[in-house]
Amino acid sequence: MFDYSLVHWSTFLSAAVLLNLSPGPDMAFILGQTARGGARAGFAAMLGIWTGAFGHVIMAAAGLSVILATSAVAFSIVKWAGPLT
């Protein structure tokens, strides 16, 4: 079916890292938190965003996105478990 090699995975990881490092709404949020609460609040916002983005990349790479898209039960579990973490 699909033949994934190290080149495919490294290209995917490189694109994911570059997209997450580029400025956008995440950067605006971090700057807003830093302006409002200082460097500690900005650092906490940055770590939260990076943790979420890393988790999303890992799940997408593992194929869980397809499972969540096709299973309403799995999507509901993730949707309700997300706020608990």
Rosetta constraint file for C-alpha pairs under 8 A:
AtomPair CA 4 CA 8 HARMONIC 5.84 0.50
AtomPair CA 4 CA 9 HARMONIC 7.17 0.50
AtomPair CA 5 CA 9 HARMONIC 6.57 0.50
AtomPair CA 6 CA 10 HARMONIC 5.98 0.50
AtomPair CA 7 CA 11 HARMONIC 6.01 0.50
AtomPair CA 8 CA 12 HARMONIC 6.20 0.50
AtomPair CA 9 CA 13 HARMONIC 6.10 0.50
AtomPair CA 10 CA 14 HARMONIC 5.96 0.50
AtomPair CA 11 CA 15 HARMONIC 6.15 0.50
AtomPair CA 12 CA 16 HARMONIC 6.13 0.50
AtomPair CA 13 CA 17 HARMONIC 6.15 0.50
AtomPair CA 14 CA 18 HARMONIC 6.16 0.50
AtomPair CA 15 CA 19 HARMONIC 6.02 0.50
AtomPair CA 16 CA 20 HARMONIC 6.17 0.50
AtomPair CA 16 CA 57 HARMONIC 7.02 0.50
AtomPair CA 17 CA 21 HARMONIC 6.17 0.50
AtomPair CA 18 CA 22 HARMONIC 6.24 0.50
AtomPair CA 20 CA 50 HARMONIC 7.85 0.50
AtomPair CA 20 CA 53 HARMONIC 7.28 0.50
AtomPair CA 23 CA 27 HARMONIC 5.46 0.50
AtomPair CA 23 CA 28 HARMONIC 7.98 0.50
AtomPair CA 24 CA 28 HARMONIC 6.55 0.50
AtomPair CA 25 CA 29 HARMONIC 6.21 0.50
AtomPair CA 26 CA 30 HARMONIC 6.24 0.50
AtomPair CA 26 CA 49 HARMONIC 7.10 0.50
AtomPair CA 27 CA 31 HARMONIC 6.09 0.50
AtomPair CA 28 CA 32 HARMONIC 6.06 0.50
AtomPair CA 29 CA 33 HARMONIC 6.16 0.50
AtomPair CA 29 CA 45 HARMONIC 7.63 0.50
AtomPair CA 30 CA 34 HARMONIC 6.08 0.50
AtomPair CA 30 CA 42 HARMONIC 5.28 0.50
AtomPair CA 30 CA 43 HARMONIC 7.71 0.50
AtomPair CA 30 CA 45 HARMONIC 5.68 0.50
AtomPair CA 30 CA 46 HARMONIC 6.02 0.50
AtomPair CA 31 CA 35 HARMONIC 6.07 0.50
AtomPair CA 31 CA 42 HARMONIC 6.67 0.50
AtomPair CA 32 CA 36 HARMONIC 6.13 0.50
AtomPair CA 32 CA 42 HARMONIC 7.79 0.50
AtomPair CA 33 CA 37 HARMONIC 5.71 0.50
AtomPair CA 33 CA 38 HARMONIC 7.19 0.50
AtomPair CA 33 CA 41 HARMONIC 5.81 0.50
AtomPair CA 33 CA 42 HARMONIC 5.06 0.50
AtomPair CA 33 CA 45 HARMONIC 6.91 0.50
AtomPair CA 34 CA 38 HARMONIC 4.57 0.50
AtomPair CA 34 CA 39 HARMONIC 5.32 0.50
AtomPair CA 34 CA 40 HARMONIC 7.39 0.50
AtomPair CA 34 CA 41 HARMONIC 5.69 0.50
AtomPair CA 34 CA 42 HARMONIC 4.07 0.50
AtomPair CA 34 CA 43 HARMONIC 7.65 0.50
AtomPair CA 35 CA 42 HARMONIC 7.87 0.50
AtomPair CA 36 CA 41 HARMONIC 8.00 0.50
AtomPair CA 37 CA 41 HARMONIC 5.17 0.50
AtomPair CA 37 CA 42 HARMONIC 7.14 0.50
AtomPair CA 38 CA 42 HARMONIC 6.37 0.50
AtomPair CA 39 CA 43 HARMONIC 6.01 0.50
AtomPair CA 40 CA 44 HARMONIC 6.20 0.50
AtomPair CA 41 CA 45 HARMONIC 6.18 0.50
AtomPair CA 42 CA 46 HARMONIC 6.15 0.50
AtomPair CA 43 CA 47 HARMONIC 6.18 0.50
AtomPair CA 44 CA 48 HARMONIC 6.17 0.50
AtomPair CA 45 CA 49 HARMONIC 6.20 0.50
AtomPair CA 46 CA 50 HARMONIC 6.11 0.50
AtomPair CA 47 CA 51 HARMONIC 5.94 0.50
AtomPair CA 48 CA 52 HARMONIC 6.22 0.50
AtomPair CA 49 CA 53 HARMONIC 6.08 0.50
AtomPair CA 50 CA 54 HARMONIC 5.92 0.50
AtomPair CA 51 CA 55 HARMONIC 6.15 0.50
AtomPair CA 52 CA 56 HARMONIC 6.16 0.50
AtomPair CA 53 CA 57 HARMONIC 6.21 0.50
AtomPair CA 54 CA 58 HARMONIC 6.19 0.50
AtomPair CA 55 CA 59 HARMONIC 6.14 0.50
AtomPair CA 56 CA 60 HARMONIC 6.04 0.50
AtomPair CA 57 CA 61 HARMONIC 6.03 0.50
AtomPair CA 58 CA 62 HARMONIC 6.15 0.50
AtomPair CA 59 CA 63 HARMONIC 6.28 0.50
AtomPair CA 59 CA 64 HARMONIC 5.26 0.50
AtomPair CA 59 CA 65 HARMONIC 6.51 0.50
AtomPair CA 60 CA 64 HARMONIC 5.84 0.50
AtomPair CA 60 CA 65 HARMONIC 5.33 0.50
AtomPair CA 63 CA 67 HARMONIC 7.00 0.50
AtomPair CA 64 CA 68 HARMONIC 6.12 0.50
AtomPair CA 65 CA 69 HARMONIC 6.07 0.50
AtomPair CA 66 CA 70 HARMONIC 6.21 0.50
AtomPair CA 67 CA 71 HARMONIC 5.88 0.50
AtomPair CA 67 CA 74 HARMONIC 7.35 0.50
AtomPair CA 68 CA 72 HARMONIC 6.99 0.50
AtomPair CA 68 CA 74 HARMONIC 5.59 0.50
AtomPair CA 68 CA 75 HARMONIC 4.92 0.50
AtomPair CA 69 CA 75 HARMONIC 7.12 0.50
AtomPair CA 71 CA 75 HARMONIC 6.27 0.50
AtomPair CA 72 CA 76 HARMONIC 6.09 0.50
AtomPair CA 73 CA 77 HARMONIC 6.25 0.50
AtomPair CA 74 CA 78 HARMONIC 6.35 0.50
AtomPair CA 75 CA 79 HARMONIC 5.96 0.50
AtomPair CA 76 CA 80 HARMONIC 6.05 0.50
AtomPair CA 77 CA 81 HARMONIC 5.87 0.50
AtomPair CA 78 CA 82 HARMONIC 5.81 0.50
AtomPair CA 79 CA 83 HARMONIC 7.73 0.50
AtomPair CA 80 CA 84 HARMONIC 7.40 0.50
AtomPair CA 81 CA 85 HARMONIC 6.80 0.50
